Amino acid sequence: MSTKPMSPVLAPPRQQVGVSGWLRQNLFSTPLNTLLTVLVAWLLLMAIPALVEWGLINADFTATSAQECREVTGACWAFIVEKHRLILFGVYPFDEQWRPLLASLVLIIMLVLSCLRRFWNAWMAVIWTIGLTGFGVLMWGGIFGLSYVDNSRWGGLPLTLMLSTFGIAFAFPLGVLLALGRRSHLPAVKAVSVIYIELIRGVPLISLLFMSSVMLPLFLPEGFSIDKLLRAQIAIILFAAAYIAETVRGGLQAVPKGQYEGAESIGLNYWQTMRKIVLPQALKIVIPPLVSIFISLFKDTSLVVIIGIFDLTQAAKAALADAAWRGYSTEAYLFIAAIYFVFCYSISRYSQSLEKSLNRGQRS
């Protein structure tokens, strides 16, 4: 019996192996990339030493007053040490600020558990019910010996987390329904969905917040009012839903027509087809743009500052209004920028790991 000689396994070219191969492929692959790499390296060499000197070497972490900070040439992180509670929790009663801290931890824990696939079952509804109840009890109080705190005094990080979490939680299902409505064969449903999506996407979020805060009360019956925080939350939900709808619609269009026909051939109705076959594939396709919307929504909650709600940005402005600590806005905004970065970067990294996990499951 004759056997064919096995063809030798060719190793990759040396220029693609190791650190030097990675550098050559990603940073110096073309003359333009080489020029950009050199420029970026030069900028970093110029900026990083100066930033380290300003932010660490010459910085003051222990000053007890602004006058002491003015004697140094670096950053005044003592301002953050002095005002961090105001920035993080706004005008919430000082002696009760352990409550918004604990409420924020509860919300973060629920978000982390929601990201773990082992909790993607009926228990998740129980966890969110208990967690949201605890969040409300801690923030409002009025029971279990806790003093009542009106939501007009909420602010800082808990408020930002609440607006973004509820915004995503309610905007996502609404956006999916709008995407399905826009692709519906029912003329009335399709027309309403198209009008809503195009109308909302045609205006900036700041306009919706302004309308909800200033204009909406003018159209309500006399003696009837809606809480300002609730109006802002509804505006954020309606705004995000329109963008989610268009993203999900793109995912629905990317699902092959054969998937619909296969579902119809085994007797599935419309909602079974969408829930079991089409939507899982469509949502997996649009994970990256959906995450971009979620990150943008988290950052856009800072726009509620225009209607006087004490989010992180407004709380930082309130801290800077203290005459004894004026002139340290750079430190304040770097502090809240670091908070936004931690949350946004965590969301981005999780989306990448989720996408890889789903693709791995498909290949297997």
C-alpha positions in Angstrom: 0.0 0.0 0.0 1.5 3.3 -1.1 1.4 6.2 1.3 1.7 9.8 0.3 4.3 11.8 2.1 2.9 14.3 4.5 3.3 17.9 3.5 5.5 19.8 5.9 3.7 22.3 8.2 4.9 25.8 7.2 5.8 28.1 10.1 4.6 31.7 9.9 7.1 34.2 8.6 9.6 35.5 11.1 8.3 39.0 10.7 4.9 38.0 12.2 6.3 36.2 15.2 7.0 37.6 18.7 7.1 41.1 19.9 9.0 42.5 16.9 6.5 40.9 14.6 3.6 42.4 16.5 5.2 45.8 16.4 6.0 45.6 12.7 2.4 44.4 11.9 0.5 46.9 14.1 2.7 50.0 14.5 5.1 50.1 11.6 3.3 48.3 8.8 3.2 51.3 6.4 5.0 54.6 6.2 1.9 56.4 7.5 1.6 54.1 10.5 5.3 54.6 11.2 4.9 58.4 11.2 1.8 58.2 13.4 3.6 55.9 15.8 6.5 58.2 16.1 4.3 61.2 16.6 2.2 59.5 19.3 5.4 58.3 21.1 6.8 61.8 21.0 3.6 63.3 22.5 3.6 60.7 25.2 7.2 61.4 26.1 6.4 65.1 26.4 3.1 64.7 28.3 3.6 61.8 30.7 6.6 63.2 32.7 4.8 66.5 33.1 1.6 64.8 34.2 3.4 62.6 36.7 5.2 65.6 38.1 2.0 67.7 38.4 -0.3 64.9 39.6 2.0 62.9 41.9 5.5 64.4 42.6 4.5 68.0 43.3 0.9 67.2 44.4 -0.6 67.9 47.8 -2.7 65.2 49.4 -2.9 66.4 53.0 -3.5 70.2 52.9 -6.2 71.4 55.3 -7.1 74.5 53.4 -6.9 76.0 49.9 -4.2 78.4 51.1 -1.9 75.5 51.8 -2.6 74.0 48.4 -1.7 77.3 46.6 1.9 77.0 48.0 2.6 73.9 45.8 3.0 73.8 42.1 1.2 70.4 41.6 -2.3 69.1 41.9 -4.3 69.7 45.0 -5.8 66.3 45.7 -6.6 67.5 49.2 -9.6 69.2 47.6 -10.9 65.8 46.5 -10.2 64.4 50.0 -12.2 67.4 51.5 -15.1 67.4 49.0 -15.4 63.8 47.9 -18.6 63.1 49.9 -20.3 66.1 48.3 -19.2 65.1 44.8 -20.2 61.4 45.3 -23.5 62.0 47.1 -24.6 65.6 46.3 -26.7 67.3 48.9 -27.9 64.1 50.6 -27.9 64.7 54.4 -24.3 64.4 55.5 -25.0 62.1 58.5 -27.0 59.7 56.3 -24.6 59.4 53.4 -23.8 55.8 54.4 -27.2 55.0 52.9 -26.5 56.2 49.3 -23.1 54.5 49.5 -24.7 51.2 50.4 -27.5 51.7 47.8 -24.8 52.3 45.1 -23.1 49.0 46.2 -26.4 47.2 46.0 -27.0 48.5 42.5 -23.4 47.6 41.3 -23.7 44.1 42.8 -27.0 43.6 40.9 -25.3 44.7 37.7 -22.4 42.4 38.2 -24.7 39.4 38.9 -26.7 40.3 35.7 -23.5 40.0 33.7 -22.8 36.4 34.9 -24.5 33.8 32.6 -25.1 31.4 35.5 -27.7 33.9 36.8 -29.6 34.2 33.5 -32.7 32.5 34.8 -35.8 33.2 36.8 -33.7 34.0 39.9 -32.6 37.2 38.2 -36.1 38.7 38.5 -36.0 37.8 42.3 -32.6 39.4 42.7 -33.6 42.6 41.0 -36.9 42.8 42.9 -35.1 42.5 46.2 -32.2 44.8 45.1 -34.5 47.5 43.9 -36.6 47.3 47.0 -33.5 47.7 49.1 -32.2 50.6 46.9 -35.5 52.4 47.4 -35.6 51.8 51.1 -32.1 53.0 51.6 -32.5 56.1 49.4 -36.0 57.2 50.5 -36.1 55.8 54.0 -39.2 56.5 56.1 -39.3 52.9 57.5 -37.1 50.7 59.7 -36.1 53.8 61.7 -34.6 55.5 58.6 -35.4 59.2 58.2 -37.2 60.2 55.1 -35.2 61.9 52.3 -37.0 63.4 49.4 -35.5 62.5 46.0 -34.9 66.2 45.3 -31.9 65.7 47.6 -30.5 62.7 45.8 -27.4 63.3 43.8 -23.9 62.2 42.8 -23.0 58.7 41.9 -26.2 56.9 43.1 -28.3 59.2 40.9 -26.1 58.6 37.9 -26.2 54.9 38.4 -30.0 54.9 38.9 -30.7 57.0 35.8 -28.4 54.9 33.6 -29.5 51.5 35.0 -33.2 52.2 34.7 -32.6 53.9 31.4 -31.0 50.8 29.9 -33.4 48.4 31.6 -36.6 50.0 30.2 -35.2 51.4 27.0 -33.9 48.0 25.8 -37.3 46.1 25.6 -39.0 49.2 24.3 -36.3 49.5 21.6 -36.7 45.9 20.6 -40.5 46.3 20.3 -40.0 49.4 18.2 -37.6 47.6 15.9 -40.1 44.8 15.5 -42.8 47.3 14.8 -40.8 49.1 12.1 -40.4 45.7 10.3 -44.0 44.8 10.9 -46.4 44.2 7.9 -49.2 46.0 9.8 -49.3 49.6 8.3 -50.5 51.3 11.5 -47.9 49.6 13.7 -45.1 50.3 11.2 -46.1 54.0 10.8 -46.2 54.7 14.5 -42.8 53.0 15.0 -41.2 54.9 12.1 -42.6 58.3 13.3 -41.5 57.7 16.9 -38.0 56.6 15.9 -37.3 59.3 13.4 -38.8 62.0 15.6 -36.8 61.1 18.7 -33.6 60.5 16.8 -34.0 63.9 15.1 -33.6 65.9 18.4 -30.8 65.9 20.9 -31.3 64.5 24.4 -30.9 67.9 25.9 -34.1 69.0 24.1 -36.1 66.1 25.5 -34.8 66.9 29.0 -35.8 70.5 28.6 -39.2 69.6 27.3 -39.8 67.1 30.1 -38.7 69.6 32.7 -40.1 72.9 31.5 -42.7 72.3 28.8 -44.5 69.1 30.0 -45.9 70.7 33.2 -47.6 73.3 31.1 -49.8 70.7 29.4 -50.7 68.8 32.6 -54.1 69.4 34.4 -54.0 72.0 37.2 -53.0 70.4 40.5 -51.4 67.4 38.8 -47.6 67.2 38.6 -44.9 64.6 37.8 -41.7 64.4 39.8 -38.8 66.1 38.1 -36.5 63.1 38.5 -39.2 60.8 37.0 -39.6 63.2 34.1 -35.9 63.1 33.4 -35.8 59.3 33.7 -38.7 59.0 31.2 -36.9 61.3 28.7 -33.7 59.3 28.9 -35.6 56.0 28.3 -37.5 57.4 25.3 -34.4 58.8 23.8 -32.3 55.6 24.2 -35.1 53.4 23.0 -35.1 55.1 19.6 -31.4 54.4 19.0 -31.6 50.9 20.3 -34.5 50.3 17.9 -32.5 51.2 14.9 -29.5 49.1 16.0 -31.7 46.1 16.7 -33.4 46.6 13.3 -30.0 46.3 11.6 -29.5 43.0 13.4 -32.9 41.7 12.3 -32.0 42.6 8.7 -28.7 40.7 9.0 -30.5 37.4 10.0 -30.8 35.2 6.8 -34.2 34.8 5.4 -33.9 31.1 5.6 -34.1 31.3 9.4 -37.6 32.8 9.1 -38.6 30.2 6.6 -37.2 27.4 8.7 -39.1 28.6 11.8 -42.3 28.8 9.7 -41.8 25.3 8.4 -41.8 23.7 11.8 -44.9 25.5 12.8 -43.7 28.4 15.0 -45.8 31.5 15.2 -44.4 35.0 14.9 -43.6 35.6 18.5 -42.0 32.1 18.9 -39.9 32.7 15.8 -38.7 36.1 17.2 -38.1 34.9 20.7 -36.4 31.5 20.0 -34.7 32.0 16.7 -34.4 35.5 15.2 -33.9 37.8 18.1 -31.0 35.7 19.8 -29.1 35.8 16.5 -29.9 39.5 15.8 -28.9 40.7 19.3 -25.6 38.7 19.1 -24.8 40.5 15.9 -25.4 44.0 17.3 -23.6 43.5 20.7 -20.9 46.1 19.9 -23.2 48.9 18.7 -25.6 48.2 21.6 -22.8 48.5 24.1 -21.8 51.8 22.5 -25.3 53.1 23.1 -25.2 51.9 26.7 -21.9 53.7 27.3 -23.2 56.8 25.6 -26.3 56.7 27.8 -24.3 56.3 31.0 -22.3 59.4 30.0 -25.3 61.4 28.7 -26.9 61.2 32.2 -24.6 64.2 33.0 -27.0 66.3 30.8 -29.6 66.3 33.6 -27.5 69.1 35.1 -29.4 71.5 32.9 -32.6 70.9 34.8 -31.0 71.2 38.2 -30.6 67.5 39.1 -27.5 66.8 41.2 -25.7 64.2 39.2 -21.9 63.8 39.4 -21.2 66.9 37.3 -23.6 69.1 39.2 -22.3 67.8 42.5 -18.7 68.7 41.4 -19.9 72.2 40.5 -21.4 72.5 43.9 -18.1 71.5 45.5 -16.3 74.1 43.4 -18.7 76.8 44.6 -17.1 76.8 48.0 -15.2 80.1 48.2 -12.5 78.5 50.3 -11.7 75.9 47.6 -12.2 77.7 44.4 -9.7 77.2 41.5 -9.4 73.4 41.6 -11.9 72.5 38.8 -9.2 70.4 37.1 -8.9 68.1 40.0 -12.7 67.8 40.4 -13.3 67.0 36.8 -10.4 64.5 36.6 -12.0 62.8 39.6 -15.4 62.4 38.0 -13.8 61.5 34.7 -12.0 58.6 36.4 -15.3 57.4 37.8 -16.9 57.5 34.3 -13.9 55.8 32.8 -14.0 52.9 35.3 -17.6 52.1 34.6 -17.4 52.7 30.8 -14.3 50.6 30.5 -15.8 47.8 32.5 -18.9 47.7 30.3 -16.7 47.7 27.2 -14.5 44.8 28.4 -17.5 42.8 29.5 -19.1 43.2 26.0 -15.9 41.9 24.4 -15.8 38.9 26.6 -19.5 38.2 26.1 -19.1 38.5 22.3 -16.1 36.0 22.4 -18.0 33.6 24.6 -21.1 33.6 22.3 -18.9 33.2 19.2 -17.0 30.3 20.9 -20.3 28.6 21.7 -21.4 29.0 18.0 -18.1 27.5 16.7 -18.3 24.5 19.1 
